[in-house]
Amino acid sequence: MNEHTAHQKIALVTGANKGIGRATAEQLAELGMTVLIAARNPRLGEEAAAALRAAGRDAHAVTLDVTDPATIRAAADRVEERYDHLDVLVNNAGISGSGQVSPEKAYDQLPSSVDLDMVRAVFEANVFGVIAVTNAMLPLLRRSPAPRIVNVGSHAGSLAITSSPDARFSTLPQSAAYAPSKSALNALTVQYANELSKDGFLVNAAAPGFCATDINDHSGDRTAAQGATVVVRLATLGADGPTAGFFSEDGPMPW
């Protein structure tokens, strides 16, 4: 293990070429971490990494599609060969499902009429992809003195919020794909946190808020940088920090 590997914190962020993932990568890099920009598209990943390097940060692109086991394995192998360990994993990559249906039904995820293939695609990316990436990176995270995993969730994944008639999110179109996938991600976060707590892991879910990103045609009222704040905080928790939690920038979120 060389000196760089021994002392440098390494963070991998999935879906980091744009939006909240990119903002998270930028903020972690500003804190001095080596950031691995994981993206499906190699060109877009390299462009994002190059922009960070131009700003004086240590960033490198890694090709990784959370629905493609071969790219996940290759990414894990690359991290092991180059760095020998991983300190932070941010599972940010995800899809809304709106792109899986015709434009006139772009937001039709009504349970009574939803396209099951679209639901499967959303869960494949937002839930099964998180399991696949996390499990591939666990051996590397176990070599960190303070491993942190952050799963990027959503207010829409809160059953308490979405079932409240007074909640802002209850006015959004009903969703049989995206919202349930984020609820499942919350449950998954707790299960990983419980299993890994004895090994010093802190595993939490973050709710960035309604940020202006491609996933909502940039209609959000928060910037990606604002949304990344809570993700970065959870990625850099001290040893006495929480685990098995769900947090927004304002604090704990209801399940």
QUIFENBEL-V300754 format. One record per backbone hydrogen bond with DSSP energy under -1.0 kcal/mol. NH is the residue of the N-H (numbers start at 1). CO is the residue of the C=O. If there is no record, write none. Layout:
nh=NH co=CO
nh=NH co=CO
//
This chain:
nh=6 co=2
nh=7 co=3
nh=8 co=4
nh=11 co=34
nh=12 co=88
nh=13 co=36
nh=14 co=90
nh=16 co=38
nh=22 co=18
nh=23 co=19
nh=24 co=20
nh=25 co=21
nh=26 co=22
nh=27 co=23
nh=28 co=24
nh=29 co=25
nh=30 co=26
nh=32 co=29
nh=33 co=28
nh=34 co=9
nh=35 co=58
nh=36 co=11
nh=37 co=60
nh=38 co=13
nh=38 co=36
nh=39 co=62
nh=45 co=41
nh=46 co=42
nh=47 co=43
nh=48 co=44
nh=49 co=45
nh=50 co=46
nh=51 co=47
nh=52 co=48
nh=53 co=49
nh=54 co=50
nh=56 co=53
nh=57 co=52
nh=60 co=35
nh=62 co=37
nh=64 co=39
nh=68 co=65
nh=72 co=68
nh=73 co=69
nh=74 co=70
nh=75 co=71
nh=76 co=72
nh=77 co=73
nh=78 co=74
nh=79 co=75
nh=80 co=76
nh=81 co=77
nh=82 co=78
nh=83 co=79
nh=84 co=79
nh=86 co=140
nh=87 co=10
nh=88 co=10
nh=89 co=148
nh=90 co=12
nh=91 co=150
nh=92 co=90
nh=100 co=97
nh=105 co=102
nh=106 co=103
nh=108 co=105
nh=109 co=107
nh=113 co=110
nh=114 co=110
nh=119 co=115
nh=120 co=116
nh=121 co=117
nh=122 co=118
nh=123 co=119
nh=124 co=120
nh=125 co=121
nh=126 co=122
nh=127 co=123
nh=128 co=123
nh=129 co=124
nh=131 co=127
nh=132 co=128
nh=133 co=129
nh=134 co=130
nh=135 co=131
nh=136 co=132
nh=137 co=133
nh=138 co=134
nh=141 co=137
nh=142 co=138
nh=143 co=140
nh=144 co=141
nh=148 co=87
nh=149 co=202
nh=150 co=89
nh=151 co=204
nh=152 co=91
nh=153 co=206
nh=157 co=154
nh=158 co=155
nh=159 co=255
nh=162 co=158
nh=163 co=159
nh=164 co=161
nh=167 co=164
nh=170 co=167
nh=171 co=168
nh=172 co=169
nh=176 co=109
nh=181 co=177
nh=182 co=178
nh=183 co=179
nh=184 co=180
nh=185 co=181
nh=186 co=182
nh=187 co=183
nh=188 co=184
nh=189 co=185
nh=190 co=186
nh=191 co=187
nh=192 co=188
nh=193 co=189
nh=194 co=190
nh=195 co=191
nh=196 co=192
nh=197 co=193
nh=199 co=196
nh=200 co=197
nh=201 co=196
nh=202 co=147
nh=204 co=149
nh=205 co=245
nh=206 co=151
nh=207 co=247
nh=211 co=209
nh=212 co=222
nh=213 co=211
nh=216 co=213
nh=217 co=214
nh=218 co=213
nh=221 co=210
nh=222 co=210
nh=227 co=223
nh=228 co=224
nh=232 co=228
nh=233 co=229
nh=234 co=230
nh=235 co=231
nh=241 co=238
nh=244 co=203
nh=247 co=205
nh=248 co=251
nh=251 co=248
nh=253 co=246
//
